């Protein structure tokens, strides 16, 4: 199967706060934009922050238990290479970002070993960044 970039549109309560978070902190280049939305190059994928003035900045989340951790649903993110994941985790820590789940290693020494972290953007959207020790096992069952 050919992997193609995806597109995701999501609500934000403040476009400037979204721009600072996604562009300045994450390093995502901006694309087209208006007074109501901004496109970002999110690790090779197109995400679009849409202004929703009714959003308060912290949406109520459904959660599921995964490995005895409470995981917010919905969430989105990116799978990064091992080194880039750790550089980004350090950047978040230096910026004082509060994690939902701090960077950790899951399945250590097992098939599918991965680093993962969960955090919120300024509008309360949950992001997960992960990295597989062996990238060929991303879709392993």
N, CA, C and O atoms as CSV, one atom per row, in Angstrom:
chain,resi,resn,atom,element,x,y,z
A,1,UNK,N,N,0.850,-1.174,0.000
A,1,UNK,CA,C,0.000,0.000,0.000
A,1,UNK,C,C,0.898,1.241,0.000
A,1,UNK,O,O,1.873,1.319,0.748
A,2,UNK,N,N,0.559,2.178,-0.830
A,2,UNK,CA,C,1.299,3.442,-0.909
A,2,UNK,C,C,0.899,4.344,0.254
A,2,UNK,O,O,-0.287,4.594,0.470
A,3,UNK,N,N,1.883,4.831,0.997
A,3,UNK,CA,C,1.596,5.771,2.077
A,3,UNK,C,C,1.521,7.176,1.496
A,3,UNK,O,O,2.418,7.614,0.776
A,4,UNK,N,N,0.457,7.862,1.814
A,4,UNK,CA,C,0.238,9.216,1.328
A,4,UNK,C,C,0.017,10.129,2.523
A,4,UNK,O,O,-0.448,9.673,3.568
A,5,UNK,N,N,0.342,11.416,2.388
A,5,UNK,CA,C,0.077,12.353,3.484
A,5,UNK,C,C,-1.421,12.396,3.793
A,5,UNK,O,O,-2.254,12.227,2.903
A,6,UNK,N,N,-1.745,12.624,5.062
A,6,UNK,CA,C,-3.143,12.778,5.437
A,6,UNK,C,C,-3.450,14.245,5.682
A,6,UNK,O,O,-2.547,15.074,5.796
A,7,UNK,N,N,-4.738,14.550,5.762
A,7,UNK,CA,C,-5.217,15.886,6.109
A,7,UNK,C,C,-6.100,15.749,7.336
A,7,UNK,O,O,-6.918,14.833,7.425
A,8,UNK,N,N,-5.929,16.669,8.284
A,8,UNK,CA,C,-6.751,16.695,9.492
A,8,UNK,C,C,-7.126,18.136,9.777
A,8,UNK,O,O,-6.251,19.000,9.850
A,9,UNK,N,N,-8.405,18.407,9.939
A,9,UNK,CA,C,-8.891,19.725,10.359
A,9,UNK,C,C,-9.337,19.601,11.810
A,9,UNK,O,O,-9.999,18.632,12.181
A,10,UNK,N,N,-8.972,20.586,12.633
A,10,UNK,CA,C,-9.288,20.518,14.054
A,10,UNK,C,C,-9.568,21.916,14.592
A,10,UNK,O,O,-9.063,22.900,14.051
A,11,UNK,N,N,-10.373,22.014,15.661
A,11,UNK,CA,C,-10.763,23.323,16.198
A,11,UNK,C,C,-9.732,23.885,17.170
A,11,UNK,O,O,-9.099,23.146,17.923
A,12,UNK,N,N,-9.576,25.202,17.137
A,12,UNK,CA,C,-8.745,25.915,18.112
A,12,UNK,C,C,-9.506,27.150,18.579
A,12,UNK,O,O,-10.339,27.683,17.846
A,13,UNK,N,N,-9.224,27.602,19.788
A,13,UNK,CA,C,-9.912,28.790,20.301
A,13,UNK,C,C,-9.147,30.075,20.001
A,13,UNK,O,O,-9.691,31.169,20.151
A,14,UNK,N,N,-7.874,29.949,19.572
A,14,UNK,CA,C,-7.039,31.117,19.332
A,14,UNK,C,C,-6.028,30.768,18.250
A,14,UNK,O,O,-5.146,29.938,18.469
A,15,UNK,N,N,-6.151,31.401,17.072
A,15,UNK,CA,C,-5.262,31.078,15.963
A,15,UNK,C,C,-3.806,31.444,16.248
A,15,UNK,O,O,-2.898,30.710,15.857
A,16,UNK,N,N,-3.576,32.561,16.919
A,16,UNK,CA,C,-2.201,32.960,17.197
A,16,UNK,C,C,-1.534,31.978,18.162
A,16,UNK,O,O,-0.367,31.631,17.978
A,17,UNK,N,N,-2.251,31.533,19.171
A,17,UNK,CA,C,-1.696,30.540,20.095
A,17,UNK,C,C,-1.399,29.238,19.346
A,17,UNK,O,O,-0.390,28.587,19.612
A,18,UNK,N,N,-2.274,28.860,18.413
A,18,UNK,CA,C,-2.032,27.661,17.596
A,18,UNK,C,C,-0.798,27.857,16.727
A,18,UNK,O,O,0.018,26.942,16.612
A,19,UNK,N,N,-0.641,29.020,16.117
A,19,UNK,CA,C,0.524,29.284,15.276
A,19,UNK,C,C,1.815,29.177,16.086
A,19,UNK,O,O,2.783,28.560,15.641
A,20,UNK,N,N,1.825,29.774,17.269
A,20,UNK,CA,C,3.016,29.721,18.115
A,20,UNK,C,C,3.340,28.267,18.480
A,20,UNK,O,O,4.494,27.847,18.391
A,21,UNK,N,N,2.335,27.508,18.887
A,21,UNK,CA,C,2.560,26.124,19.295
A,21,UNK,C,C,3.041,25.269,18.119
A,21,UNK,O,O,4.089,24.630,18.207
A,22,UNK,N,N,2.285,25.254,17.028
A,22,UNK,CA,C,2.602,24.357,15.918
A,22,UNK,C,C,3.797,24.833,15.095
A,22,UNK,O,O,4.607,24.015,14.657
A,23,UNK,N,N,3.916,26.128,14.882
A,23,UNK,CA,C,5.011,26.642,14.066
A,23,UNK,C,C,6.280,26.865,14.880
A,23,UNK,O,O,7.333,26.318,14.553
A,24,UNK,N,N,6.186,27.660,15.931
A,24,UNK,CA,C,7.384,28.019,16.694
A,24,UNK,C,C,7.902,26.866,17.546
A,24,UNK,O,O,9.105,26.606,17.553
A,25,UNK,N,N,7.024,26.170,18.261
A,25,UNK,CA,C,7.471,25.105,19.156
A,25,UNK,C,C,7.737,23.801,18.405
A,25,UNK,O,O,8.798,23.197,18.560
A,26,UNK,N,N,6.768,23.367,17.587
A,26,UNK,CA,C,6.931,22.101,16.870
A,26,UNK,C,C,7.772,22.226,15.606
A,26,UNK,O,O,8.310,21.232,15.119
A,27,UNK,N,N,7.889,23.451,15.067
A,27,UNK,CA,C,8.677,23.645,13.851
A,27,UNK,C,C,7.911,23.340,12.584
A,27,UNK,O,O,8.522,23.109,11.540
A,28,UNK,N,N,6.586,23.333,12.643
A,28,UNK,CA,C,5.760,23.066,11.459
A,28,UNK,C,C,5.676,24.331,10.594
A,28,UNK,O,O,5.296,25.397,11.078
A,29,UNK,N,N,6.029,24.203,9.330
A,29,UNK,CA,C,5.897,25.335,8.405
A,29,UNK,C,C,4.414,25.641,8.206
A,29,UNK,O,O,3.576,24.738,8.196
A,30,UNK,N,N,4.106,26.922,8.049
A,30,UNK,CA,C,2.728,27.309,7.764
A,30,UNK,C,C,2.518,27.359,6.257
A,30,UNK,O,O,3.446,27.595,5.483
A,31,UNK,N,N,1.279,27.130,5.870
A,31,UNK,CA,C,0.889,27.206,4.463
A,31,UNK,C,C,-0.152,28.298,4.307
A,31,UNK,O,O,-0.028,29.386,4.870
A,32,UNK,N,N,-1.175,27.988,3.536
A,32,UNK,CA,C,-2.252,28.965,3.345
A,32,UNK,C,C,-2.913,29.265,4.677
A,32,UNK,O,O,-2.930,28.433,5.583
A,33,UNK,N,N,-3.462,30.477,4.779
A,33,UNK,CA,C,-4.147,30.857,6.013
A,33,UNK,C,C,-5.095,32.007,5.757
A,33,UNK,O,O,-4.984,32.717,4.757
A,34,UNK,N,N,-6.025,32.178,6.674
A,34,UNK,CA,C,-6.978,33.284,6.627
A,34,UNK,C,C,-7.175,33.766,8.061
A,34,UNK,O,O,-6.418,33.393,8.957
A,35,UNK,N,N,-8.172,34.577,8.267
A,35,UNK,CA,C,-8.503,35.006,9.632
A,35,UNK,C,C,-9.200,33.907,10.425
A,35,UNK,O,O,-9.461,34.071,11.617
A,36,UNK,N,N,-9.504,32.784,9.767
A,36,UNK,CA,C,-10.285,31.722,10.397
A,36,UNK,C,C,-9.585,30.368,10.426
A,36,UNK,O,O,-10.071,29.447,11.083
A,37,UNK,N,N,-8.457,30.220,9.733
A,37,UNK,CA,C,-7.770,28.934,9.709
A,37,UNK,C,C,-6.312,29.113,9.287
A,37,UNK,O,O,-5.944,30.110,8.667
A,38,UNK,N,N,-5.487,28.112,9.644
A,38,UNK,CA,C,-4.075,28.062,9.243
A,38,UNK,C,C,-3.730,26.619,8.877
A,38,UNK,O,O,-4.038,25.692,9.626
A,39,UNK,N,N,-3.087,26.438,7.718
A,39,UNK,CA,C,-2.543,25.132,7.342
A,39,UNK,C,C,-1.130,25.004,7.893
A,39,UNK,O,O,-0.356,25.960,7.869
A,40,UNK,N,N,-0.800,23.812,8.391
A,40,UNK,CA,C,0.547,23.507,8.876
A,40,UNK,C,C,1.064,22.248,8.195
A,40,UNK,O,O,0.301,21.326,7.905
A,41,UNK,N,N,2.369,22.221,7.945
A,41,UNK,CA,C,3.035,21.009,7.484
A,41,UNK,C,C,3.435,20.247,8.740
A,41,UNK,O,O,4.465,20.532,9.350
A,42,UNK,N,N,2.618,19.288,9.115
A,42,UNK,CA,C,2.789,18.516,10.341
A,42,UNK,C,C,3.527,17.221,10.005
A,42,UNK,O,O,2.904,16.182,9.785
A,43,UNK,N,N,4.852,17.293,9.967
A,43,UNK,CA,C,5.685,16.141,9.690
A,43,UNK,C,C,5.305,15.480,8.364
A,43,UNK,O,O,5.208,14.257,8.266
A,44,UNK,N,N,5.091,16.325,7.340
A,44,UNK,CA,C,4.763,15.835,6.006
A,44,UNK,C,C,3.286,15.654,5.747
A,44,UNK,O,O,2.907,15.206,4.665
A,45,UNK,N,N,2.444,15.986,6.701
A,45,UNK,CA,C,0.995,15.889,6.559
A,45,UNK,C,C,0.385,17.275,6.705
A,45,UNK,O,O,0.973,18.157,7.331
A,46,UNK,N,N,-0.789,17.462,6.131
A,46,UNK,CA,C,-1.442,18.768,6.207
A,46,UNK,C,C,-2.492,18.752,7.314
A,46,UNK,O,O,-3.464,17.998,7.264
A,47,UNK,N,N,-2.268,19.610,8.321
A,47,UNK,CA,C,-3.294,19.799,9.342
A,47,UNK,C,C,-3.746,21.251,9.270
A,47,UNK,O,O,-2.960,22.146,8.959
A,48,UNK,N,N,-5.007,21.468,9.559
A,48,UNK,CA,C,-5.572,22.805,9.475
A,48,UNK,C,C,-6.267,23.148,10.781
A,48,UNK,O,O,-7.231,22.494,11.180
A,49,UNK,N,N,-5.761,24.191,11.445
A,49,UNK,CA,C,-6.370,24.702,12.673
A,49,UNK,C,C,-7.483,25.657,12.270
A,49,UNK,O,O,-7.229,26.661,11.605
A,50,UNK,N,N,-8.704,25.355,12.662
A,50,UNK,CA,C,-9.875,26.185,12.348
A,50,UNK,C,C,-10.341,26.897,13.614
A,50,UNK,O,O,-10.517,26.269,14.658
A,51,UNK,N,N,-10.538,28.196,13.518
A,51,UNK,CA,C,-10.987,28.992,14.651
A,51,UNK,C,C,-12.407,28.597,15.040
A,51,UNK,O,O,-13.312,28.588,14.205
A,52,UNK,N,N,-12.590,28.271,16.316
A,52,UNK,CA,C,-13.896,27.957,16.898
A,52,UNK,C,C,-13.992,28.781,18.176
A,52,UNK,O,O,-13.512,28.364,19.230
A,53,UNK,N,N,-14.610,29.944,18.076
A,53,UNK,CA,C,-14.667,30.852,19.221
A,53,UNK,C,C,-15.476,30.293,20.383
A,53,UNK,O,O,-15.382,30.800,21.501
A,54,UNK,N,N,-16.278,29.247,20.132
A,54,UNK,CA,C,-17.043,28.644,21.222
A,54,UNK,C,C,-16.185,27.690,22.043
A,54,UNK,O,O,-16.582,27.280,23.133
A,55,UNK,N,N,-15.021,27.336,21.529
A,55,UNK,CA,C,-14.137,26.392,22.243
A,55,UNK,C,C,-13.495,27.114,23.420
A,55,UNK,O,O,-13.016,28.240,23.284
A,56,UNK,N,N,-13.488,26.460,24.567
A,56,UNK,CA,C,-12.972,27.101,25.780
A,56,UNK,C,C,-11.489,26.836,26.001
A,56,UNK,O,O,-10.868,27.507,26.825
A,57,UNK,N,N,-10.916,25.893,25.302
A,57,UNK,CA,C,-9.508,25.592,25.486
A,57,UNK,C,C,-9.260,24.260,26.144
A,57,UNK,O,O,-8.111,23.825,26.226
A,58,UNK,N,N,-10.303,23.590,26.620
A,58,UNK,CA,C,-10.101,22.271,27.210
A,58,UNK,C,C,-11.373,21.453,27.058
A,58,UNK,O,O,-12.275,21.522,27.892
A,59,UNK,N,N,-11.431,20.686,25.991
A,59,UNK,CA,C,-12.627,19.896,25.700
A,59,UNK,C,C,-12.688,18.677,26.627
A,59,UNK,O,O,-11.659,18.143,27.041
A,60,UNK,N,N,-13.898,18.257,26.940
A,60,UNK,CA,C,-14.091,17.031,27.713
A,60,UNK,C,C,-13.657,15.863,26.833
A,60,UNK,O,O,-14.010,15.793,25.655
A,61,UNK,N,N,-12.903,14.967,27.407
A,61,UNK,CA,C,-12.334,13.869,26.632
A,61,UNK,C,C,-12.893,12.530,27.086
A,61,UNK,O,O,-13.094,12.295,28.277
A,62,UNK,N,N,-13.138,11.668,26.128
A,62,UNK,CA,C,-13.376,10.260,26.402
A,62,UNK,C,C,-11.992,9.657,26.655
A,62,UNK,O,O,-11.010,10.127,26.079
A,63,UNK,N,N,-11.893,8.648,27.487
A,63,UNK,CA,C,-10.600,8.019,27.748
A,63,UNK,C,C,-10.725,6.507,27.675
A,63,UNK,O,O,-11.805,5.943,27.848
A,64,UNK,N,N,-9.600,5.868,27.415
A,64,UNK,CA,C,-9.478,4.415,27.464
A,64,UNK,C,C,-8.238,4.067,28.270
A,64,UNK,O,O,-7.266,4.821,28.289
A,65,UNK,N,N,-8.280,2.929,28.929
A,65,UNK,CA,C,-7.114,2.451,29.666
A,65,UNK,C,C,-6.218,1.666,28.711
A,65,UNK,O,O,-6.672,0.734,28.048
A,66,UNK,N,N,-4.948,2.048,28.647
A,66,UNK,CA,C,-3.944,1.350,27.848
A,66,UNK,C,C,-2.711,1.198,28.724
A,66,UNK,O,O,-2.136,2.191,29.170
A,67,UNK,N,N,-2.309,-0.019,28.969
A,67,UNK,CA,C,-1.135,-0.283,29.820
A,67,UNK,C,C,-1.235,0.458,31.143
A,67,UNK,O,O,-0.258,1.055,31.596
A,68,UNK,N,N,-2.402,0.427,31.763
A,68,UNK,CA,C,-2.700,1.097,33.032
A,68,UNK,C,C,-2.487,2.607,33.001
A,68,UNK,O,O,-2.237,3.228,34.034
A,69,UNK,N,N,-2.587,3.193,31.812
A,69,UNK,CA,C,-2.558,4.654,31.645
A,69,UNK,C,C,-3.908,5.082,31.080
A,69,UNK,O,O,-4.490,4.390,30.245
A,70,UNK,N,N,-4.394,6.224,31.541
A,70,UNK,CA,C,-5.634,6.771,31.012
A,70,UNK,C,C,-5.296,7.592,29.769
A,70,UNK,O,O,-4.633,8.626,29.860
A,71,UNK,N,N,-5.755,7.127,28.619
A,71,UNK,CA,C,-5.415,7.742,27.335
A,71,UNK,C,C,-6.619,8.516,26.809
A,71,UNK,O,O,-7.687,7.936,26.614
A,72,UNK,N,N,-6.459,9.834,26.574
A,72,UNK,CA,C,-7.555,10.635,26.033
A,72,UNK,C,C,-7.857,10.265,24.576
A,72,UNK,O,O,-6.953,10.038,23.772
A,73,UNK,N,N,-9.138,10.214,24.267
A,73,UNK,CA,C,-9.612,9.979,22.912
A,73,UNK,C,C,-10.618,11.079,22.615
A,73,UNK,O,O,-11.515,11.292,23.431
A,74,UNK,N,N,-10.526,11.777,21.518
A,74,UNK,CA,C,-9.588,11.567,20.418
A,74,UNK,C,C,-8.228,12.196,20.693
A,74,UNK,O,O,-8.074,13.034,21.582
A,75,UNK,N,N,-7.250,11.769,19.906
A,75,UNK,CA,C,-5.945,12.420,19.884
A,75,UNK,C,C,-5.324,12.165,18.512
A,75,UNK,O,O,-5.740,11.263,17.785
A,76,UNK,N,N,-4.328,12.973,18.175
A,76,UNK,CA,C,-3.591,12.751,16.933
A,76,UNK,C,C,-2.136,13.069,17.200
A,76,UNK,O,O,-1.796,13.614,18.251
A,77,UNK,N,N,-1.278,12.733,16.256
A,77,UNK,CA,C,0.138,12.994,16.447
A,77,UNK,C,C,0.952,12.510,15.284
A,77,UNK,O,O,0.468,12.429,14.155
A,78,UNK,N,N,2.209,12.186,15.569
A,78,UNK,CA,C,3.126,11.753,14.521
A,78,UNK,C,C,4.045,10.678,15.071
A,78,UNK,O,O,4.350,10.641,16.263
A,79,UNK,N,N,4.480,9.800,14.167
A,79,UNK,CA,C,5.497,8.814,14.493
A,79,UNK,C,C,6.811,9.376,13.976
A,79,UNK,O,O,6.976,9.605,12.778
A,80,UNK,N,N,7.735,9.593,14.889
A,80,UNK,CA,C,9.018,10.214,14.567
A,80,UNK,C,C,10.127,9.182,14.645
A,80,UNK,O,O,9.949,8.109,15.222
A,81,UNK,N,N,11.280,9.510,14.059
A,81,UNK,CA,C,12.410,8.600,14.262
A,81,UNK,C,C,12.879,8.748,15.708
A,81,UNK,O,O,12.544,9.728,16.374
A,82,UNK,N,N,13.650,7.782,16.191
A,82,UNK,CA,C,14.016,7.687,17.604
A,82,UNK,C,C,14.693,8.961,18.103
A,82,UNK,O,O,14.317,9.491,19.149
A,83,UNK,N,N,15.684,9.457,17.368
A,83,UNK,CA,C,16.417,10.653,17.805
A,83,UNK,C,C,15.533,11.893,17.802
A,83,UNK,O,O,15.577,12.691,18.739
A,84,UNK,N,N,14.729,12.059,16.753
A,84,UNK,CA,C,13.866,13.244,16.669
A,84,UNK,C,C,12.838,13.256,17.796
A,84,UNK,O,O,12.517,14.316,18.334
A,85,UNK,N,N,12.322,12.081,18.154
A,85,UNK,CA,C,11.384,11.997,19.275
A,85,UNK,C,C,12.016,12.568,20.535
A,85,UNK,O,O,11.404,13.377,21.232
A,86,UNK,N,N,13.228,12.150,20.823
A,86,UNK,CA,C,13.887,12.569,22.062
A,86,UNK,C,C,14.264,14.054,22.029
A,86,UNK,O,O,14.228,14.720,23.064
A,87,UNK,N,N,14.621,14.573,20.864
A,87,UNK,CA,C,14.888,16.009,20.732
A,87,UNK,C,C,13.607,16.793,20.989
A,87,UNK,O,O,13.629,17.805,21.689
A,88,UNK,N,N,12.486,16.329,20.423
A,88,UNK,CA,C,11.207,17.017,20.620
A,88,UNK,C,C,10.774,16.933,22.084
A,88,UNK,O,O,10.280,17.917,22.634
A,89,UNK,N,N,10.949,15.792,22.712
A,89,UNK,CA,C,10.593,15.648,24.134
A,89,UNK,C,C,11.391,16.637,24.977
A,89,UNK,O,O,10.845,17.263,25.886
A,90,UNK,N,N,12.659,16.778,24.682
A,90,UNK,CA,C,13.496,17.727,25.416
A,90,UNK,C,C,13.038,19.167,25.167
A,90,UNK,O,O,13.035,19.983,26.089
A,91,UNK,N,N,12.653,19.482,23.927
A,91,UNK,CA,C,12.156,20.826,23.610
A,91,UNK,C,C,10.886,21.126,24.400
A,91,UNK,O,O,10.728,22.228,24.925
A,92,UNK,N,N,9.983,20.155,24.486
A,92,UNK,CA,C,8.760,20.333,25.279
A,92,UNK,C,C,9.100,20.577,26.745
A,92,UNK,O,O,8.539,21.471,27.378
A,93,UNK,N,N,10.016,19.783,27.278
A,93,UNK,CA,C,10.398,19.936,28.685
A,93,UNK,C,C,11.019,21.309,28.934
A,93,UNK,O,O,10.701,21.959,29.930
A,94,UNK,N,N,11.901,21.756,28.041
A,94,UNK,CA,C,12.530,23.072,28.188
A,94,UNK,C,C,11.515,24.203,28.085
A,94,UNK,O,O,11.685,25.248,28.713
A,95,UNK,N,N,10.451,23.999,27.290
A,95,UNK,CA,C,9.410,25.012,27.124
A,95,UNK,C,C,8.402,25.000,28.277
A,95,UNK,O,O,7.514,25.852,28.337
A,96,UNK,N,N,8.539,24.038,29.187
A,96,UNK,CA,C,7.626,23.957,30.323
A,96,UNK,C,C,6.271,23.386,29.979
A,96,UNK,O,O,5.299,23.619,30.698
A,97,UNK,N,N,6.186,22.636,28.882
A,97,UNK,CA,C,4.914,22.018,28.495
A,97,UNK,C,C,4.525,20.989,29.549
A,97,UNK,O,O,5.347,20.176,29.971
A,98,UNK,N,N,3.268,21.036,29.966
A,98,UNK,CA,C,2.778,20.053,30.924
A,98,UNK,C,C,2.276,18.837,30.150
A,98,UNK,O,O,1.402,18.957,29.292
A,99,UNK,N,N,2.820,17.697,30.449
A,99,UNK,CA,C,2.456,16.462,29.767
A,99,UNK,C,C,1.235,15.832,30.419
A,99,UNK,O,O,1.040,15.941,31.630
A,100,UNK,N,N,0.425,15.180,29.620
A,100,UNK,CA,C,-0.606,14.281,30.140
A,100,UNK,C,C,0.102,13.007,30.600
A,100,UNK,O,O,-0.141,12.503,31.697
A,101,UNK,N,N,0.978,12.502,29.740
A,101,UNK,CA,C,1.866,11.379,30.065
A,101,UNK,C,C,3.252,11.759,29.574
A,101,UNK,O,O,3.461,11.963,28.379
A,102,UNK,N,N,4.194,11.852,30.495
A,102,UNK,CA,C,5.557,12.235,30.157
A,102,UNK,C,C,6.189,11.201,29.233
A,102,UNK,O,O,5.727,10.063,29.163
A,103,UNK,N,N,7.244,11.593,28.524
A,103,UNK,CA,C,7.916,10.633,27.639
A,103,UNK,C,C,8.286,9.356,28.389
A,103,UNK,O,O,8.842,9.397,29.487
A,104,UNK,N,N,7.962,8.223,27.767
A,104,UNK,CA,C,8.222,6.929,28.396
A,104,UNK,C,C,8.455,5.888,27.309
A,104,UNK,O,O,8.161,6.121,26.137
A,105,UNK,N,N,8.979,4.753,27.709
A,105,UNK,CA,C,9.203,3.627,26.802
A,105,UNK,C,C,8.173,2.553,27.125
A,105,UNK,O,O,8.027,2.135,28.273
A,106,UNK,N,N,7.457,2.111,26.085
A,106,UNK,CA,C,6.495,1.015,26.231
A,106,UNK,C,C,7.073,-0.235,25.579
A,106,UNK,O,O,7.836,-0.142,24.617
A,107,UNK,N,N,6.719,-1.376,26.090
A,107,UNK,CA,C,7.120,-2.674,25.533
A,107,UNK,C,C,8.641,-2.798,25.448
A,107,UNK,O,O,9.171,-3.353,24.485
A,108,UNK,N,N,9.337,-2.281,26.455
A,108,UNK,CA,C,10.799,-2.290,26.434
A,108,UNK,C,C,11.338,-3.712,26.266
A,108,UNK,O,O,10.977,-4.629,27.005
A,109,UNK,N,N,12.215,-3.863,25.269
A,109,UNK,CA,C,12.817,-5.156,24.985
A,109,UNK,C,C,11.902,-6.135,24.277
A,109,UNK,O,O,12.284,-7.282,24.049
A,110,UNK,N,N,10.673,-5.694,23.917
A,110,UNK,CA,C,9.708,-6.571,23.252
A,110,UNK,C,C,9.479,-6.098,21.821
A,110,UNK,O,O,9.928,-5.023,21.423
A,111,UNK,N,N,8.767,-6.929,21.055
A,111,UNK,CA,C,8.351,-6.513,19.717
A,111,UNK,C,C,7.485,-5.271,19.855
A,111,UNK,O,O,6.574,-5.239,20.683
A,112,UNK,N,N,7.754,-4.262,19.063
A,112,UNK,CA,C,6.958,-3.035,19.126
A,112,UNK,C,C,7.444,-2.034,20.159
A,112,UNK,O,O,6.715,-1.101,20.494
A,113,UNK,N,N,8.679,-2.206,20.681
A,113,UNK,CA,C,9.201,-1.241,21.658
A,113,UNK,C,C,9.076,0.166,21.085
A,113,UNK,O,O,9.453,0.428,19.943
A,114,UNK,N,N,8.540,1.058,21.901
A,114,UNK,CA,C,8.283,2.416,21.429
A,114,UNK,C,C,8.383,3.434,22.546
A,114,UNK,O,O,8.117,3.148,23.714
A,115,UNK,N,N,8.776,4.632,22.146
A,115,UNK,CA,C,8.738,5.787,23.034
A,115,UNK,C,C,7.435,6.517,22.721
A,115,UNK,O,O,7.011,6.575,21.566
A,116,UNK,N,N,6.802,7.073,23.751
A,116,UNK,CA,C,5.552,7.795,23.542
A,116,UNK,C,C,5.418,8.904,24.568
A,116,UNK,O,O,5.982,8.832,25.660
A,117,UNK,N,N,4.658,9.940,24.198
A,117,UNK,CA,C,4.326,11.034,25.121
A,117,UNK,C,C,3.018,11.656,24.661
A,117,UNK,O,O,2.715,11.685,23.468
A,118,UNK,N,N,2.244,12.155,25.623
A,118,UNK,CA,C,0.961,12.799,25.365
A,118,UNK,C,C,0.966,14.191,25.979
A,118,UNK,O,O,1.462,14.387,27.088
A,119,UNK,N,N,0.409,15.160,25.249
A,119,UNK,CA,C,0.298,16.531,25.732
A,119,UNK,C,C,-0.862,17.212,25.017
A,119,UNK,O,O,-1.437,16.663,24.077
A,120,UNK,N,N,-1.197,18.419,25.476
A,120,UNK,CA,C,-2.270,19.199,24.848
A,120,UNK,C,C,-1.694,20.436,24.187
A,120,UNK,O,O,-0.706,21.009,24.646
A,121,UNK,N,N,-2.344,20.841,23.080
A,121,UNK,CA,C,-2.008,22.131,22.484
A,121,UNK,C,C,-2.764,23.214,23.265
A,121,UNK,O,O,-3.535,22.878,24.163
A,122,UNK,N,N,-2.569,24.492,22.955
A,122,UNK,CA,C,-3.219,25.557,23.733
A,122,UNK,C,C,-4.756,25.520,23.721
A,122,UNK,O,O,-5.394,26.132,24.578
A,123,UNK,N,N,-5.351,24.803,22.751
A,123,UNK,CA,C,-6.812,24.702,22.687
A,123,UNK,C,C,-7.341,23.415,23.291
A,123,UNK,O,O,-8.534,23.128,23.194
A,124,UNK,N,N,-6.473,22.644,23.909
A,124,UNK,CA,C,-6.911,21.414,24.566
A,124,UNK,C,C,-6.939,20.194,23.669
A,124,UNK,O,O,-7.372,19.130,24.112
A,125,UNK,N,N,-6.487,20.307,22.405
A,125,UNK,CA,C,-6.392,19.139,21.532
A,125,UNK,C,C,-5.245,18.268,22.024
A,125,UNK,O,O,-4.152,18.764,22.294
A,126,UNK,N,N,-5.497,16.976,22.138
A,126,UNK,CA,C,-4.484,16.047,22.652
A,126,UNK,C,C,-3.643,15.521,21.495
A,126,UNK,O,O,-4.155,15.102,20.457
A,127,UNK,N,N,-2.325,15.559,21.717
A,127,UNK,CA,C,-1.376,15.035,20.737
A,127,UNK,C,C,-0.567,13.916,21.368
A,127,UNK,O,O,-0.197,13.980,22.540
A,128,UNK,N,N,-0.299,12.885,20.568
A,128,UNK,CA,C,0.614,11.818,20.970
A,128,UNK,C,C,1.744,11.783,19.957
A,128,UNK,O,O,1.514,11.736,18.749
A,129,UNK,N,N,2.956,11.805,20.463
A,129,UNK,CA,C,4.124,11.595,19.619
A,129,UNK,C,C,4.722,10.276,20.046
A,129,UNK,O,O,4.817,9.975,21.235
A,130,UNK,N,N,5.131,9.481,19.046
A,130,UNK,CA,C,5.730,8.194,19.367
A,130,UNK,C,C,6.859,7.901,18.413
A,130,UNK,O,O,7.003,8.540,17.371
A,131,UNK,N,N,7.662,6.919,18.790
A,131,UNK,CA,C,8.770,6.478,17.962
A,131,UNK,C,C,8.998,5.007,18.236
A,131,UNK,O,O,8.995,4.574,19.389
A,132,UNK,N,N,9.192,4.246,17.188
A,132,UNK,CA,C,9.447,2.822,17.325
A,132,UNK,C,C,10.943,2.565,17.257
A,132,UNK,O,O,11.637,3.090,16.386
A,133,UNK,N,N,11.427,1.761,18.173
A,133,UNK,CA,C,12.850,1.395,18.171
A,133,UNK,C,C,13.202,0.745,16.835
A,133,UNK,O,O,14.276,0.989,16.283
A,134,UNK,N,N,12.297,-0.080,16.319
A,134,UNK,CA,C,12.443,-0.703,15.000
A,134,UNK,C,C,11.251,-0.259,14.156
A,134,UNK,O,O,10.147,-0.782,14.310
A,135,UNK,N,N,11.476,0.711,13.258
A,135,UNK,CA,C,10.376,1.292,12.484
A,135,UNK,C,C,9.653,0.278,11.602
A,135,UNK,O,O,8.518,0.523,11.194
A,136,UNK,N,N,10.282,-0.849,11.301
A,136,UNK,CA,C,9.606,-1.859,10.475
A,136,UNK,C,C,8.464,-2.530,11.230
A,136,UNK,O,O,7.680,-3.274,10.640
A,137,UNK,N,N,8.366,-2.266,12.551
A,137,UNK,CA,C,7.330,-2.910,13.360
A,137,UNK,C,C,6.147,-1.995,13.679
A,137,UNK,O,O,5.320,-2.319,14.531
A,138,UNK,N,N,6.068,-0.845,12.987
A,138,UNK,CA,C,4.965,0.098,13.244
A,138,UNK,C,C,3.610,-0.598,13.106
A,138,UNK,O,O,2.716,-0.355,13.917
A,139,UNK,N,N,3.441,-1.452,12.105
A,139,UNK,CA,C,2.151,-2.106,11.883
A,139,UNK,C,C,2.160,-3.574,12.291
A,139,UNK,O,O,1.276,-4.328,11.888
A,140,UNK,N,N,3.144,-3.990,13.084
A,140,UNK,CA,C,3.206,-5.385,13.524
A,140,UNK,C,C,2.034,-5.697,14.452
A,140,UNK,O,O,1.587,-4.844,15.220
A,141,UNK,N,N,1.551,-6.920,14.367
A,141,UNK,CA,C,0.428,-7.312,15.233
A,141,UNK,C,C,0.903,-8.131,16.404
A,141,UNK,O,O,0.096,-8.547,17.235
